[in-house]
Amino acid sequence: MALPITFKDTTMLNSQELYQQVSQLPSLEKLRLAELLLADLEMPNPEIDAIWREEAQKRWQAYKAGELNTISYESVMQKYK
């Protein structure tokens, strides 16, 4: 059951102000809110998808042209052992 939260006024809160309000919620309510926010972020956004598609194509072309310095999988994994 969601607990009501009273905002200090009706103007739009910035992220810090919103966090201060939400941080007063019980842990279960914070978890529910986090799930809702993550689900909202996971919704497809064609504009963002197009930007990432273009970036991926640029990176692939640079890789194929030998313009990128690459690091082997083994080197990366060794770094985090």
Protein Blocks (a to p, Z undefined) as FASTA:
>chain_A
ZZddddfblcdcdfklmmmmmmmpcfklmmmmmmmmmmmmmpccfklmmmmmmmmmmmmm
mmmnopaccddfklmmmmmZZ
